[in-house]
């Protein structure tokens, strides 16, 4: 079973932030406005 397809956020600033994080393998984009952040992936409905 492979990884599900990533669906970017409809909020441009969030989509840009996640793209930067993924492209740098976490070297860039681990902070937002000076605060550490977490990129959370969920599966299914809750």
TORTI-16703 format. One record per residue (C-alpha): z, y, x. Coordinates in steps of 0.02 Angstrom, whole numbers, padded with zeros to 5 digits, always signed. Example, Ala and Ser with C-alpha at 12.3 -4.5 7.8 and 13.67 -1.06 7.14 Angstrom:
+00390-00225+00615+00357-00053+00684
//
This chain:
+00000+00000+00000-00056+00165+00078+00016+00338+00067-00020+00430-00096-00139+00577-00090-00054+00744-00056-00073+00874-00193-00045+01050-00123+00073+01167-00213-00006+01291-00333+00098+01424-00246-00008+01484-00100+00138+01529+00015+00212+01354-00007+00044+01267+00019+00015+01370+00178+00190+01331+00241+00171+01143+00215-00003+01144+00292+00066+01232+00448+00209+01107+00459+00097+00955+00442-00037+01021+00561+00093+01050+00698+00186+00885+00668+00343+00986+00626+00339+01099+00780+00301+01250+00670+00351+01282+00491+00523+01201+00495+00599+01371+00452+00558+01494+00314+00621+01672+00334+00740+01612+00470+00820+01473+00368+00790+01287+00399+00691+01203+00262+00653+01029+00202+00486+00967+00139+00526+00841+00003+00405+00709-00057+00437+00624-00223+00354+00478-00310+00335+00465-00496+00424+00555-00634+00607+00592-00644
//
